[in-house]
Amino acid sequence: MNHASWDMVPDWDHCNYVLSFGASHGHAAGHSAMLSMLLAADARERGMKLVAFDPMANYVGGKATEWVPIVPGTDAIVFLAMLNVILNDLKIFDRAFLKAKTNGPYLVGEDRLLLRDDKTGRPMIWD
């Protein structure tokens, strides 16, 4: 069954690995929750892996391939640590996309503030 017409649910047909953070888990809440959970179950049956980062093994954690019982309120810390490894250790990022389509070109100093041109005070960007 092709579910491409469902705009309000994740693309479970093409997803092979899900990292789920927090108690509200976007695929299990809202008006399309039942459809989304059915599609997620189909995806798990075909082999999709689901890793749930959650203090409790609730409705998502109970269905996950792996449940990571993090301390409440540390979701962002775990996510940022993963992002740090991906960007700084593994160097996996789309340089062209960041430069053309995001605020990624803005240069940031060691003080974590935008670097600014001495004369104009305008933020400096990576060229």
N, C-alpha and C positions, 0 to 999 in steps of 0.2 A: 504494500500500500504506500502510495506517495503522499506524504504529508506536507509538501512544499507550500500548499495554500494556507496553512495555519501560520499566521504572522505572529501570534502571541505566545508561541511555545518555542523552546530551543530546538535546534535542528538535530533531533535525536537519531534520525536516519543515517547521518554522516559522522556522528560523534563516536570516538573510540575510547576517550579517556576524559573523565570529569573530575575536577577538584572543586569540592563544594565547601564553602565557608559559612559558618554562623548558623543560627537557629532558624532564620526565615527562608533559607534556600529557595531562590527564585523559581525553581522548577516545581516547587511543591506548594505554592501559595497563589492566591488570586483566583479570578473567575475561570481560568483554564487549567486549574490544578489537576483535576481528574484526568483530562486528556493528556496532559504532560506526564503524569505519573504512569499512565498506560504505555505511552511511547517510551518512557525511560525504562520500564520493565521489559519491553520488547528489545530495547537496545542492550540491556544487561544480559538477556537471554542469548543474543547473538554474539556476546563476548565483550561488550563495552565494560571498562573498568570504572568504578566510582569510588573515589576517596573522599570521605567526609571528615572535615576538621570541625569538631563540635564538642563542647563539654559533655553532652549527653548523647547516647546512642538512641536518639528518638526516631521519628519516621524515616528520615534519610539515612542516618547512621546505621539503623537496623537493616537496611537494604544494601548498604555499601559493601564493596569488595574489601575495603579496608577502612576502619574507623580510627581516627587519630584524636584521642581525648585531650584536647588542649585546655588550658586554664581559661575560664570565662574572661572575655574582653581582650584576648590576645590574638584574635583572628588577623588583625592588620599587621601585627609584628611578624607572625608566621609568613604571611603573604609577602611583606617587604623583604624578609630574609631570603625567600625563594627568588624574588625579583633581583635582589643584589647578586646572588650567585649566577643567575642567567645573564645579567648584563655585564657584571664586572669580572667574574671568573671564567665563564664560558664564552663571553663576548658574542652572544646570540641576540642580534637585533637588526632591524631593517634600517640602515643608515639613511638611505635615500628617502624612505617614507617619513622618518623622523624629521629630516631637514625640510621636506616640502609640505608636509601635511599636519605638523604638530608645533607646539611651542618648544620642542626639543632643541632647535638651533640656538636658543638663548644661552649665553655663557654664564656660569655660576661660579663665584669665587669660593675660596676656602672657608669664608665666613657664611656661606650658604645664601648670599645675596647676589642679585644679578650684577654682573660686571657692567660698568657704565663708562662711556666715553668721557674723558676728562674735560673736554671742551663743551660738549653739548649736554652731557648728563643723560643721554639716551642709552638704553640697554644695548649691549653689544651682542652680535649674533655670530654663529659659526658660519664661515663662508667656505 
